[in-house]
Amino acid sequence: MNEQGGSKSTRVQIAGLWIAAASLVLALLRTVFDVLEVMGR
């Protein structure tokens, strides 16, 4: 594997990690808000 070809794939991996992390955070926030809504009733 060349270093030139590796940089692009690494960038794609990092972007995928960011997307996965963002969706995880959104799911957690949604769960927290649901719990708070249920507790508030």
MOPAC internal coordinates of N, CA, C and O (Angstrom, degrees):
PM7 1SCF
backbone

  N    0.0000 0     0.00 0     0.00 0    0    0    0
  C    1.4724 1     0.00 0     0.00 0    1    0    0
  C    1.5291 1   110.30 1     0.00 0    2    1    0
  O    1.2310 1   120.70 1   -50.19 1    3    2    1
  N    1.3164 1   116.27 1   129.81 1    3    2    1
  C    1.4624 1   120.28 1   176.84 1    5    3    2
  C    1.5306 1   110.36 1   -79.80 1    6    5    3
  O    1.2310 1   120.72 1   -26.04 1    7    6    5
  N    1.3337 1   116.22 1   153.96 1    7    6    5
  C    1.4604 1   119.38 1   176.64 1    9    7    6
  C    1.5270 1   110.35 1   -68.21 1   10    9    7
  O    1.2310 1   120.66 1   148.22 1   11   10    9
  N    1.3420 1   116.35 1   -31.78 1   11   10    9
  C    1.4725 1   119.95 1  -179.91 1   13   11   10
  C    1.5249 1   109.90 1   -63.28 1   14   13   11
  O    1.2310 1   120.38 1   137.59 1   15   14   13
  N    1.3345 1   116.88 1   -42.41 1   15   14   13
  C    1.4582 1   119.87 1  -179.12 1   17   15   14
  C    1.5119 1   111.88 1   -75.05 1   18   17   15
  O    1.2310 1   120.17 1   156.67 1   19   18   17
  N    1.3318 1   117.27 1   -23.33 1   19   18   17
  C    1.4625 1   120.40 1  -176.48 1   21   19   18
  C    1.5122 1   113.01 1   -77.08 1   22   21   19
  O    1.2310 1   120.37 1   149.48 1   23   22   21
  N    1.3515 1   116.90 1   -30.52 1   23   22   21
  C    1.4578 1   119.25 1  -175.75 1   25   23   22
  C    1.5291 1   111.06 1   -64.35 1   26   25   23
  O    1.2310 1   120.66 1   141.47 1   27   26   25
  N    1.3311 1   116.34 1   -38.53 1   27   26   25
  C    1.4629 1   118.87 1  -177.76 1   29   27   26
  C    1.5228 1   110.61 1   -68.38 1   30   29   27
  O    1.2310 1   120.19 1   137.29 1   31   30   29
  N    1.3285 1   117.24 1   -42.71 1   31   30   29
  C    1.4621 1   120.24 1  -179.84 1   33   31   30
  C    1.5284 1   110.44 1   -66.07 1   34   33   31
  O    1.2310 1   120.50 1   144.30 1   35   34   33
  N    1.3318 1   116.65 1   -35.70 1   35   34   33
  C    1.4658 1   119.87 1   177.62 1   37   35   34
  C    1.5203 1   109.91 1   -64.27 1   38   37   35
  O    1.2310 1   120.53 1   139.44 1   39   38   37
  N    1.3248 1   116.58 1   -40.56 1   39   38   37
  C    1.4624 1   120.67 1   178.49 1   41   39   38
  C    1.5233 1   110.09 1   -61.83 1   42   41   39
  O    1.2310 1   121.02 1   137.90 1   43   42   41
  N    1.3387 1   115.65 1   -42.10 1   43   42   41
  C    1.4650 1   119.62 1   179.37 1   45   43   42
  C    1.5254 1   110.21 1   -64.18 1   46   45   43
  O    1.2310 1   120.34 1   139.62 1   47   46   45
  N    1.3367 1   116.95 1   -40.38 1   47   46   45
  C    1.4622 1   120.86 1   178.34 1   49   47   46
  C    1.5270 1   110.61 1   -61.94 1   50   49   47
  O    1.2310 1   120.56 1   136.56 1   51   50   49
  N    1.3400 1   116.54 1   -43.44 1   51   50   49
  C    1.4663 1   121.03 1  -179.77 1   53   51   50
  C    1.5304 1   109.63 1   -63.67 1   54   53   51
  O    1.2310 1   120.46 1   137.33 1   55   54   53
  N    1.3351 1   116.72 1   -42.67 1   55   54   53
  C    1.4600 1   120.10 1   178.62 1   57   55   54
  C    1.5229 1   110.07 1   -62.09 1   58   57   55
  O    1.2310 1   120.37 1   138.44 1   59   58   57
  N    1.3269 1   116.90 1   -41.56 1   59   58   57
  C    1.4654 1   120.52 1   178.29 1   61   59   58
  C    1.5213 1   111.11 1   -63.09 1   62   61   59
  O    1.2310 1   120.73 1   141.07 1   63   62   61
  N    1.3314 1   116.22 1   -38.93 1   63   62   61
  C    1.4639 1   119.99 1   178.48 1   65   63   62
  C    1.5223 1   110.53 1   -64.41 1   66   65   63
  O    1.2310 1   120.40 1   136.95 1   67   66   65
  N    1.3303 1   116.85 1   -43.05 1   67   66   65
  C    1.4630 1   120.23 1   179.01 1   69   67   66
  C    1.5183 1   111.11 1   -61.85 1   70   69   67
  O    1.2310 1   120.77 1   137.22 1   71   70   69
  N    1.3576 1   116.12 1   -42.78 1   71   70   69
  C    1.4664 1   120.09 1   179.97 1   73   71   70
  C    1.5279 1   109.85 1   -64.12 1   74   73   71
  O    1.2310 1   120.68 1   136.89 1   75   74   73
  N    1.3288 1   116.30 1   -43.11 1   75   74   73
  C    1.4619 1   120.22 1   179.35 1   77   75   74
  C    1.5284 1   110.46 1   -63.49 1   78   77   75
  O    1.2310 1   120.44 1   137.44 1   79   78   77
  N    1.3318 1   116.76 1   -42.56 1   79   78   77
  C    1.4588 1   120.82 1  -179.88 1   81   79   78
  C    1.5272 1   110.37 1   -64.52 1   82   81   79
  O    1.2310 1   120.33 1   138.11 1   83   82   81
  N    1.3302 1   116.97 1   -41.89 1   83   82   81
  C    1.4647 1   120.88 1  -179.30 1   85   83   82
  C    1.5281 1   110.43 1   -63.39 1   86   85   83
  O    1.2310 1   120.10 1   135.46 1   87   86   85
  N    1.3358 1   117.41 1   -44.54 1   87   86   85
  C    1.4624 1   120.31 1  -179.51 1   89   87   86
  C    1.5271 1   110.09 1   -66.01 1   90   89   87
  O    1.2310 1   120.49 1   144.17 1   91   90   89
  N    1.3391 1   116.67 1   -35.83 1   91   90   89
  C    1.4628 1   120.48 1   177.73 1   93   91   90
  C    1.5257 1   110.55 1   -63.69 1   94   93   91
  O    1.2310 1   120.82 1   134.29 1   95   94   93
  N    1.3331 1   116.03 1   -45.71 1   95   94   93
  C    1.4715 1   120.59 1  -179.81 1   97   95   94
  C    1.5284 1   110.13 1   -62.81 1   98   97   95
  O    1.2310 1   120.66 1   137.20 1   99   98   97
  N    1.3421 1   116.34 1   -42.80 1   99   98   97
  C    1.4644 1   119.56 1   179.57 1  101   99   98
  C    1.5182 1   110.94 1   -62.36 1  102  101   99
  O    1.2310 1   120.27 1   137.91 1  103  102  101
  N    1.3322 1   117.10 1   -42.09 1  103  102  101
  C    1.4647 1   120.77 1   178.57 1  105  103  102
  C    1.5279 1   110.46 1   -62.88 1  106  105  103
  O    1.2310 1   120.41 1   138.29 1  107  106  105
  N    1.3470 1   116.82 1   -41.71 1  107  106  105
  C    1.4613 1   120.35 1   179.16 1  109  107  106
  C    1.5318 1   110.56 1   -64.13 1  110  109  107
  O    1.2310 1   120.37 1   135.53 1  111  110  109
  N    1.3341 1   116.89 1   -44.47 1  111  110  109
  C    1.4641 1   120.25 1   179.32 1  113  111  110
  C    1.5187 1   110.61 1   -61.14 1  114  113  111
  O    1.2310 1   120.42 1   137.72 1  115  114  113
  N    1.3309 1   116.80 1   -42.28 1  115  114  113
  C    1.4601 1   120.56 1  -179.99 1  117  115  114
  C    1.5257 1   110.17 1   -61.77 1  118  117  115
  O    1.2310 1   120.94 1   137.98 1  119  118  117
  N    1.3467 1   115.80 1   -42.02 1  119  118  117
  C    1.4683 1   119.95 1   179.25 1  121  119  118
  C    1.5244 1   110.45 1   -64.47 1  122  121  119
  O    1.2310 1   120.54 1   136.30 1  123  122  121
  N    1.3251 1   116.57 1   -43.70 1  123  122  121
  C    1.4729 1   120.63 1  -179.31 1  125  123  122
  C    1.5260 1   109.95 1   -61.63 1  126  125  123
  O    1.2310 1   120.09 1   135.54 1  127  126  125
  N    1.3418 1   117.43 1   -44.46 1  127  126  125
  C    1.4513 1   120.48 1  -179.44 1  129  127  126
  C    1.5246 1   110.83 1   -64.73 1  130  129  127
  O    1.2310 1   120.23 1   141.45 1  131  130  129
  N    1.3363 1   117.16 1   -38.55 1  131  130  129
  C    1.4625 1   120.20 1   177.22 1  133  131  130
  C    1.5235 1   110.54 1   -62.18 1  134  133  131
  O    1.2310 1   120.46 1   136.03 1  135  134  133
  N    1.3371 1   116.73 1   -43.97 1  135  134  133
  C    1.4635 1   120.57 1   179.80 1  137  135  134
  C    1.5256 1   110.40 1   -63.41 1  138  137  135
  O    1.2310 1   120.46 1   136.01 1  139  138  137
  N    1.3303 1   116.72 1   -43.99 1  139  138  137
  C    1.4642 1   120.35 1   179.78 1  141  139  138
  C    1.5227 1   110.47 1   -63.15 1  142  141  139
  O    1.2310 1   120.43 1   140.71 1  143  142  141
  N    1.3335 1   116.78 1   -39.29 1  143  142  141
  C    1.4576 1   120.08 1   179.87 1  145  143  142
  C    1.5197 1   110.40 1   -64.36 1  146  145  143
  O    1.2310 1   120.47 1   137.53 1  147  146  145
  N    1.3211 1   116.72 1   -42.47 1  147  146  145
  C    1.4684 1   120.78 1   179.63 1  149  147  146
  C    1.5257 1   110.15 1   -66.40 1  150  149  147
  O    1.2310 1   120.20 1   138.76 1  151  150  149
  N    1.3467 1   117.22 1   -41.24 1  151  150  149
  C    1.4604 1   120.92 1  -179.56 1  153  151  150
  C    1.5317 1   110.62 1   -68.20 1  154  153  151
  O    1.2310 1   120.26 1   146.10 1  155  154  153
  N    1.3256 1   117.10 1   -33.90 1  155  154  153
  C    1.4611 1   120.95 1  -177.39 1  157  155  154
  C    1.5264 1   112.51 1   -70.70 1  158  157  155
  O    1.2310 1   120.26 1   157.56 1  159  158  157
  N    1.3241 1   117.10 1   -22.44 1  159  158  157
  C    1.4664 1   118.90 1  -178.36 1  161  159  158
  C    1.5195 1   111.39 1   -73.95 1  162  161  159
  O    1.2310 1   120.10 1   180.00 1  163  162  161

